[in-house]
């Protein structure tokens, strides 16, 4: 019976560690999003001469930074805010914006996005051009 108790204890401990890890990760995501938005609003001015957040100012919107941040978490596994920031700047400094579109799942070639946007054609008939 001792081995059954030890096995149950081990399983409970493993489950709690997994749950704790997921909880920690779910808490780090909003913190990282706030950190990158804060950088964009206050710190970016030191590097590019003005704040790089704000759609009204022809800069990236707050929503855009959120999507960019979620894409980092989808593709990579940052362990800390510092780790996230390094991944964020590294990934987007080399991102080919002329050929790719960003989604929360990651980069998608431009043509693929256009194919997804096409509505299905019922009956397989060609649509008339206006």
Backbone as CSV, one residue per row, in Angstrom:
resi,resn,N_x,N_y,N_z,CA_x,CA_y,CA_z,C_x,C_y,C_z
1,UNK,0.808,-1.196,0.000,0.000,0.000,0.000,0.845,1.251,0.000
2,UNK,2.052,1.134,0.520,2.943,2.280,0.551,3.280,2.741,-0.867
3,UNK,3.471,1.786,-1.798,3.797,2.167,-3.177,2.604,2.857,-3.846
4,UNK,1.386,2.469,-3.504,0.200,3.121,-4.066,0.112,4.562,-3.569
5,UNK,0.398,4.782,-2.289,0.368,6.134,-1.733,1.465,6.985,-2.374
6,UNK,2.645,6.390,-2.539,3.764,7.112,-3.153,3.433,7.461,-4.596
7,UNK,2.817,6.524,-5.323,2.426,6.775,-6.709,1.386,7.874,-6.806
8,UNK,0.411,7.848,-5.927,-0.631,8.875,-5.910,-0.037,10.229,-5.555
9,UNK,0.868,10.230,-4.593,1.527,11.473,-4.199,2.332,12.043,-5.363
10,UNK,3.033,11.149,-6.072,3.819,11.578,-7.217,2.921,12.191,-8.291
11,UNK,1.801,11.539,-8.599,0.877,12.038,-9.618,0.275,13.385,-9.215
12,UNK,-0.112,13.509,-7.952,-0.669,14.779,-7.465,0.367,15.882,-7.556
13,UNK,1.594,15.553,-7.172,2.670,16.533,-7.229,2.934,16.947,-8.679
14,UNK,2.958,15.985,-9.589,3.185,16.285,-11.005,2.060,17.162,-11.549
15,UNK,0.821,16.839,-11.212,-0.328,17.625,-11.662,-0.247,19.051,-11.128
16,UNK,0.087,19.203,-9.862,0.185,20.536,-9.277,1.299,21.351,-9.916
17,UNK,2.419,20.700,-10.239,3.513,21.399,-10.908,3.107,21.874,-12.301
18,UNK,2.371,21.028,-13.037,1.892,21.407,-14.366,0.905,22.564,-14.252
19,UNK,-0.019,22.459,-13.314,-1.013,23.515,-13.121,-0.339,24.828,-12.726
20,UNK,0.641,24.740,-11.847,1.366,25.935,-11.419,2.112,26.560,-12.587
21,UNK,2.713,25.732,-13.434,3.425,26.222,-14.603,2.479,26.944,-15.557
22,UNK,1.314,26.357,-15.806,0.326,26.990,-16.677,-0.181,28.291,-16.080
23,UNK,-0.389,28.296,-14.779,-0.873,29.503,-14.116,0.171,30.616,-14.203
24,UNK,1.438,30.251,-13.992,2.510,31.229,-14.105,2.575,31.796,-15.520
25,UNK,2.428,30.917,-16.506,2.488,31.354,-17.895,1.300,32.252,-18.220
26,UNK,0.116,31.929,-17.731,-1.042,32.760,-18.024,-0.900,34.129,-17.362
27,UNK,-0.179,34.207,-16.254,0.055,35.492,-15.601,1.137,36.300,-16.303
28,UNK,2.071,35.643,-16.956,3.167,36.350,-17.606,2.719,36.996,-18.915
29,UNK,1.720,36.446,-19.582,1.287,36.979,-20.872,0.803,38.422,-20.755
30,UNK,-0.166,38.733,-19.879,-0.584,40.138,-19.783,0.541,41.062,-19.314
31,UNK,1.419,40.557,-18.468,2.551,41.359,-18.001,3.470,41.700,-19.170
32,UNK,3.718,40.736,-20.042,4.580,40.975,-21.200,3.926,41.944,-22.187
33,UNK,2.625,41.808,-22.380,1.922,42.722,-23.282,2.002,44.150,-22.744
34,UNK,1.786,44.299,-21.444,1.908,45.638,-20.841,3.338,46.169,-20.966
35,UNK,4.312,45.286,-20.810,5.719,45.702,-20.886,6.072,46.209,-22.284
36,UNK,5.643,45.520,-23.325,5.987,45.946,-24.682,5.243,47.228,-25.049
37,UNK,4.010,47.366,-24.579,3.264,48.611,-24.839,3.890,49.789,-24.092
38,UNK,4.357,49.530,-22.900,5.036,50.577,-22.128,6.321,50.995,-22.824
39,UNK,7.075,50.016,-23.300,8.288,50.331,-24.057,7.933,51.176,-25.278
40,UNK,6.904,50.760,-26.024,6.520,51.466,-27.249,6.098,52.902,-26.971
41,UNK,5.453,53.109,-25.833,4.954,54.451,-25.516,6.033,55.359,-24.938
42,UNK,6.858,54.823,-24.050,7.782,55.681,-23.311,9.252,55.524,-23.695
43,UNK,9.698,54.331,-23.961,11.127,54.091,-24.189,11.528,54.181,-25.658
44,UNK,10.620,53.891,-26.572,10.983,53.874,-27.996,11.448,55.236,-28.485
45,UNK,10.990,56.286,-27.850,11.367,57.641,-28.248,12.885,57.841,-28.199
46,UNK,13.537,57.168,-27.264,14.993,57.273,-27.143,15.702,56.695,-28.363
47,UNK,15.053,55.747,-29.054,15.693,55.034,-30.154,15.242,55.510,-31.528
48,UNK,13.998,55.944,-31.654,13.484,56.343,-32.961,12.994,57.787,-33.002
49,UNK,13.113,58.507,-31.919,12.754,59.911,-31.909,11.315,60.232,-31.561
50,UNK,10.461,59.230,-31.495,9.073,59.444,-31.088,8.462,58.128,-30.631
51,UNK,7.348,58.231,-29.975,6.638,57.042,-29.506,6.151,56.243,-30.712
52,UNK,6.273,54.934,-30.651,5.866,54.089,-31.778,4.553,53.359,-31.502
53,UNK,3.716,53.920,-30.665,2.405,53.335,-30.415,1.352,54.421,-30.642
54,UNK,0.262,54.030,-31.260,-0.842,54.958,-31.480,-1.261,55.020,-32.929
55,UNK,-2.326,54.336,-33.261,-2.822,54.311,-34.629,-3.184,55.694,-35.147
56,UNK,-3.656,56.567,-34.273,-4.025,57.926,-34.687,-2.800,58.717,-35.145
57,UNK,-1.620,58.325,-34.688,-0.368,58.989,-35.060,0.354,58.253,-36.180
58,UNK,-0.351,57.334,-36.853,0.210,56.539,-37.950,1.308,55.594,-37.467
59,UNK,1.192,55.165,-36.239,2.104,54.179,-35.666,1.302,52.900,-35.414
60,UNK,1.949,51.892,-34.894,1.244,50.643,-34.592,0.261,50.865,-33.445
61,UNK,-0.912,50.292,-33.577,-1.931,50.452,-32.542,-1.632,49.545,-31.353
62,UNK,-2.289,49.822,-30.268,-2.174,48.991,-29.073,-2.606,47.557,-29.385
63,UNK,-3.650,47.431,-30.177,-4.144,46.108,-30.591,-3.068,45.352,-31.367
64,UNK,-2.343,46.063,-32.219,-1.282,45.440,-33.004,-0.189,44.869,-32.094
65,UNK,0.195,45.628,-31.076,1.202,45.122,-30.136,0.691,43.890,-29.386
66,UNK,-0.605,43.850,-29.123,-1.188,42.675,-28.467,-1.070,41.452,-29.370
67,UNK,-1.442,41.585,-30.651,-1.339,40.475,-31.603,0.111,40.032,-31.763
68,UNK,1.016,40.995,-31.876,2.436,40.662,-32.013,2.936,39.897,-30.786
69,UNK,2.476,40.287,-29.608,2.889,39.624,-28.366,2.333,38.214,-28.283
70,UNK,1.066,38.048,-28.618,0.461,36.716,-28.576,1.156,35.787,-29.565
71,UNK,1.536,36.310,-30.725,2.254,35.490,-31.706,3.583,34.986,-31.140
72,UNK,4.258,35.805,-30.350,5.509,35.365,-29.725,5.240,34.191,-28.782
73,UNK,4.173,34.289,-27.998,3.842,33.191,-27.078,3.376,31.947,-27.823
74,UNK,2.751,32.117,-28.968,2.295,30.969,-29.754,3.475,30.218,-30.352
75,UNK,4.487,30.953,-30.793,5.610,30.338,-31.487,6.766,29.946,-30.582
76,UNK,6.957,30.665,-29.518,8.091,30.439,-28.624,7.565,30.221,-27.213
77,UNK,8.448,30.031,-26.282,8.031,29.793,-24.903,8.852,30.666,-23.960
78,UNK,8.593,31.982,-23.970,9.375,32.832,-23.067,9.120,32.494,-21.608
79,UNK,10.174,32.459,-20.835,10.074,32.085,-19.421,9.939,33.297,-18.497
80,UNK,10.283,34.476,-19.029,10.236,35.686,-18.203,9.930,36.876,-19.106
81,UNK,9.697,38.012,-18.495,9.436,39.222,-19.264,10.680,39.594,-20.071
82,UNK,11.836,39.476,-19.473,13.081,39.778,-20.179,13.274,38.839,-21.369
83,UNK,13.004,37.572,-21.170,13.083,36.575,-22.233,12.114,36.947,-23.362
84,UNK,10.907,37.335,-23.002,9.898,37.740,-23.979,10.375,38.950,-24.779
85,UNK,10.877,39.964,-24.096,11.319,41.183,-24.772,12.439,40.864,-25.777
86,UNK,13.371,40.027,-25.373,14.459,39.650,-26.273,13.906,38.929,-27.494
87,UNK,12.975,37.989,-27.301,12.367,37.261,-28.419,11.575,38.206,-29.321
88,UNK,10.828,39.123,-28.720,10.014,40.075,-29.462,10.890,40.904,-30.407
89,UNK,11.934,41.530,-29.851,12.778,42.394,-30.671,13.577,41.594,-31.695
90,UNK,14.047,40.443,-31.318,14.809,39.606,-32.240,13.937,39.148,-33.410
91,UNK,12.739,38.664,-33.103,11.842,38.134,-34.138,11.379,39.234,-35.092
92,UNK,10.930,40.356,-34.563,10.367,41.401,-35.421,11.421,42.269,-36.100
93,UNK,12.657,42.242,-35.637,13.695,43.001,-36.328,14.028,42.379,-37.678
94,UNK,13.790,41.077,-37.827,14.064,40.378,-39.087,12.797,39.956,-39.822
95,UNK,11.637,40.377,-39.368,10.372,39.948,-39.971,10.232,40.565,-41.365
96,UNK,9.877,39.761,-42.346,9.731,40.230,-43.723,8.299,40.703,-43.955
97,UNK,8.026,41.972,-43.608,6.681,42.532,-43.699,6.217,42.645,-45.140
98,UNK,7.132,42.659,-46.098,6.740,42.795,-47.499,6.186,41.493,-48.078
99,UNK,6.477,40.376,-47.441,6.025,39.078,-47.947,5.100,38.321,-46.999
100,UNK,5.053,38.751,-45.750,4.288,38.003,-44.754,3.313,38.906,-44.016
101,UNK,2.273,38.268,-43.515,1.283,38.914,-42.664,1.357,38.207,-41.323
102,UNK,1.153,38.937,-40.253,1.234,38.337,-38.929,-0.152,37.998,-38.402
103,UNK,-0.301,36.795,-37.874,-1.512,36.372,-37.183,-1.107,35.901,-35.798
104,UNK,-2.082,35.594,-34.947,-1.704,35.103,-33.621,-1.039,33.735,-33.692
105,UNK,-1.204,33.022,-34.812,-0.513,31.741,-34.991,0.889,31.923,-35.562
106,UNK,1.229,33.133,-35.971,2.540,33.388,-36.537,2.447,33.978,-37.929
107,UNK,3.552,33.915,-38.654,3.638,34.518,-39.981,2.917,33.667,-41.016
108,UNK,2.236,34.348,-41.934,1.525,33.699,-43.036,1.903,34.450,-44.309
109,UNK,2.255,33.742,-45.393,2.545,34.445,-46.646,1.329,35.243,-47.123
110,UNK,1.568,36.394,-47.755,0.483,37.256,-48.223,-0.543,36.494,-49.050
111,UNK,-0.105,35.707,-50.012,-1.017,34.979,-50.891,-1.931,34.026,-50.142
112,UNK,-1.419,33.418,-49.104,-2.219,32.474,-48.317,-3.369,33.193,-47.617
113,UNK,-3.128,34.397,-47.155,-4.168,35.169,-46.494,-5.253,35.552,-47.492
114,UNK,-4.870,35.905,-48.703,-5.841,36.259,-49.727,-6.696,35.053,-50.097
115,UNK,-6.092,33.868,-50.149,-6.851,32.653,-50.450,-7.873,32.376,-49.363
116,UNK,-7.502,32.582,-48.106,-8.421,32.361,-46.996,-9.578,33.351,-47.013
117,UNK,-9.332,34.548,-47.533,-10.340,35.605,-47.527,-11.394,35.408,-48.608
118,UNK,-11.119,34.557,-49.606,-12.070,34.334,-50.679,-13.265,33.551,-50.166
119,UNK,-14.492,34.065,-50.395,-15.659,33.313,-49.955,-15.847,32.077,-50.835
120,UNK,-16.372,31.003,-50.258,-16.593,29.801,-51.065,-17.614,30.085,-52.161
121,UNK,-17.426,29.460,-53.298,-18.308,29.640,-54.439,-19.248,28.434,-54.521
122,UNK,-20.521,28.591,-54.157,-21.431,27.441,-54.167,-21.622,26.911,-55.582
123,UNK,-21.607,25.628,-55.727,-21.825,24.990,-57.016,-20.617,24.989,-57.923
124,UNK,-19.523,25.600,-57.472,-18.295,25.599,-58.260,-18.378,26.471,-59.501
125,UNK,-19.367,27.333,-59.622,-19.502,28.202,-60.788,-18.656,29.445,-60.608
126,UNK,-18.171,29.976,-61.740,-17.400,31.208,-61.718,-18.315,32.377,-61.375
127,UNK,-17.843,33.261,-60.519,-18.613,34.451,-60.179,-18.494,35.475,-61.299
128,UNK,-19.558,36.190,-61.567,-19.533,37.225,-62.607,-18.761,38.422,-62.092
129,UNK,-17.963,39.002,-62.982,-17.215,40.204,-62.641,-18.141,41.405,-62.705
130,UNK,-18.048,42.348,-61.784,-18.923,43.535,-61.849,-18.533,44.475,-62.964
